Amino acid sequence: MNITDANNNNTGESMSHRIPATPEGIAVAYVSLVLMALLPIFFGSIRSVKHHKDRIQQVKDTGEQPGTMSHKDAAMFPFIASAALSALYIFFKLFSKEYINLLLTGYFFILGVFALCHLASPVISSLVPAAIPKTPFHLKFTEGRGNHMRTLINYEFNSYDVICVLSCSLVGMWYIIEKHWIANNLFGIAFAINGVELLHLNKVVTGCILLCGLFVYDIFWVFGTNVMVTVAKSFEAPVKLIFPQDLLENGLSANNFAMLGLGDIVIPGIFIALLLRFDCSLKRNSKVYFYTTFVAYFLGLVATIFVMHLFKHAQPALLYLVPACIGAPLIVAHLRGDLPAMFLYEDHPSEKVQKKSQSSTTSSSDAVKVTQKNKKNK
């Protein structure tokens, strides 16, 4: 989770030994990275509101509460991420990175195609000629027989979805063959939007614990060791956004990249999306907490790039993003008197909370009835 420079030709080469990019090229690269970071958060947050409503309806239909991240899960996440990062670092040191990246490329090809389909399906479906019939299909795969039969796969789709998968697979093949930075960014943006849309934090407190833990994690692995930067440069998968600093000189074949990890987009993004859903729960026709935190994220990202460019060293973006994304909404909530409501908000209230709210509603309604009865007696 860092923002830095990378070079495809020699990933181990230090910045001081490279041909310096022009100021114009650097500016274009950084502005592009900022825009590519902001767009997934903005659109992913908006899509998360609809997804949240769908999940609420699903809970009403099935009665099953969706799994949510607890405070303990949020506190443990940096340790799990550290273990995964260390394992990748050891693999890259012990084994040939070509074979590891070949395996990762196949894995992310499948994930990337479906992530891109999730976003592009409405657009591609609208472009399909009306002459092609929209034939429905139903894929069902079961295990066992009779009363012991269990459904493993139950998926409905149509011919337009097949066309969408084939179209997105072309982007995947382009990425596998060329490893082109545009194909990488298409997959990366799709991952980021889907992550912000589908990964939900249930409570603001949980989000604060997660961000604070990753704040320490990012600083340690970037400033304390070379593990983060080494893995980021060796990891050939669309888990980072990259943009060439020499685009103006070399065109689409440019290869001197600045890069931003998807973690620096998705992790703050799911917190910003939570605040948008909190805004909607207040029913004030205002999105003050969403826009406040969104602007704070932008300023934090700009600060990251400025410090990196000033000191010529990779920066842990969460060092700047976490204080901005947590501090800004908390200050606004304090000034507006919304801090209690913010910390009590839950995307999916637990059964205890629901029972408390129902009992408080019942008691309040009983109190109203008693008051009305007393008035009549008088």
C-alpha positions, 0 to 999 in steps of 0.5 A, spaced: 500 500 500 504 505 497 505 510 492 511 510 488 515 510 481 516 503 478 520 501 472 518 495 467 525 494 465 529 494 471 524 493 477 530 493 482 533 500 479 533 506 484 530 512 482 537 516 482 539 511 476 534 512 471 533 517 466 529 523 469 522 524 466 520 531 464 516 535 469 510 535 464 510 527 464 510 527 471 504 532 472 500 528 467 502 521 471 500 524 478 494 527 475 492 521 472 493 517 478 489 521 482 483 521 478 483 513 477 483 513 485 477 518 485 473 515 480 472 508 483 471 511 490 466 516 488 462 511 483 463 505 488 460 508 494 454 510 490 453 503 487 454 501 495 448 504 497 444 500 492 447 494 494 446 495 501 438 496 499 438 489 496 442 486 502 436 489 506 431 486 502 435 479 502 435 479 509 427 481 510 426 475 505 431 470 508 431 472 515 439 471 514 443 476 517 449 478 512 456 476 515 460 483 517 467 485 520 467 485 527 472 489 531 476 483 532 477 482 525 478 489 523 484 489 529 487 482 526 487 484 519 493 488 519 497 482 522 494 477 516 496 482 511 503 482 514 503 475 514 501 475 506 506 480 504 511 476 508 510 470 504 510 473 498 516 477 499 519 470 501 516 466 495 519 472 490 526 471 494 526 463 493 523 462 487 523 465 480 518 470 480 516 469 472 513 462 475 509 466 481 507 471 476 504 466 471 500 463 476 498 469 479 496 472 472 491 466 471 488 467 477 487 475 476 485 473 469 479 470 471 477 475 477 478 481 472 474 478 467 468 477 472 469 484 475 469 487 469 463 484 467 460 486 473 461 493 471 460 493 463 454 488 463 449 494 462 453 497 457 455 491 453 448 489 453 445 495 450 450 495 444 448 488 442 444 488 436 436 487 437 437 481 432 441 477 437 435 473 441 436 474 449 436 467 450 436 465 458 440 459 461 440 456 468 446 453 470 445 448 476 450 443 479 448 439 485 451 433 490 447 427 492 440 425 491 433 425 494 433 429 501 440 429 501 441 433 495 445 439 496 445 445 491 453 447 489 452 452 483 445 455 481 446 461 476 442 464 471 444 468 465 442 469 458 446 470 451 448 477 452 451 475 459 455 470 454 457 476 449 459 480 455 464 475 458 467 474 451 468 481 450 471 482 457 476 476 456 479 480 450 481 485 455 484 479 459 488 476 453 491 483 452 493 483 459 496 476 459 500 477 452 502 484 452 502 486 460 500 493 457 498 498 462 492 500 460 489 493 460 492 493 467 488 499 469 482 497 466 482 491 471 485 495 477 479 500 476 474 494 476 477 491 482 477 498 486 469 499 484 467 492 485 471 492 492 468 499 494 461 497 492 461 490 495 465 490 501 461 493 507 464 495 514 458 495 518 460 500 523 464 507 523 468 504 529 470 498 525 472 502 520 476 506 524 480 500 528 481 497 521 484 504 518 488 505 524 491 498 524 493 499 517 496 506 518 501 502 522 502 496 517 503 501 512 508 505 515 512 499 518 513 495 511 514 502 507 519 505 512 521 500 516 523 495 511 524 494 503 519 488 503 513 493 501 516 496 495 520 489 493 513 486 492 510 491 489 515 492 483 515 484 483 508 483 483 505 483 476 498 483 477 493 488 476 493 490 484 495 497 482 494 502 478 500 505 474 501 510 469 507 512 465 511 518 466 514 518 459 507 518 456 509 524 452 515 522 450 514 515 448 507 514 447 503 508 449 509 504 449 512 508 455 515 504 461 517 509 466 511 508 471 508 511 477 504 507 481 498 506 486 496 500 490 489 498 490 489 498 497 490 505 498 483 506 494 479 500 496 480 501 504 479 508 505 474 507 499 469 502 503 470 507 509 467 513 505 462 509 502 460 507 509 459 514 511 455 515 504 450 510 507 450 514 514 448 520 510 442 516 507 440 514 513 440 521 516 434 522 511 437 530 510 437 530 503 445 532 504 451 528 503 456 532 507 460 526 511 461 523 504 463 529 500 467 531 506 471 525 507 472 524 499 475 531 499 479 529 505 481 523 501 483 527 495 487 532 499 491 526 503 493 523 496 495 530 493 500 530 500 502 523 499 504 525 492 507 531 494 512 528 499 514 523 495 516 527 489 519 532 494 524 526 498 524 522 492 522 516 496 516 511 496 511 513 501 506 509 505 499 513 502 495 511 508 500 515 513 496 521 510 490 518 508 488 515 514 488 521 519 485 525 513 479 520 512 478 519 520 479 526 522 475 530 517 468 526 518 469 526 526 470 534 526 464 535 522 460 530 526 462 534 532 460 540 530 454 538 527 452 534 534 452 527 530 457 524 533 453 519 537 448 518 531 455 516 527 458 511 532 451 508 533 449 507 526 450 500 523 449 498 516 445 491 519 443 492 526 444 486 530 438 482 533 439 485 540 439 492 537 433 491 533 430 488 539 432 494 543 429 499 538 423 495 538 422 495 545 424 503 546 419 504 540 413 500 544 415 503 550 414 510 547 408 508 544 405 506 550 407 512 554 403 516 548 397 512 550 397 513 557 398 521 556 392 521 551 388 517 556 390 521 562 388 527 558 381 524 557 380 522 564 381 530 566 
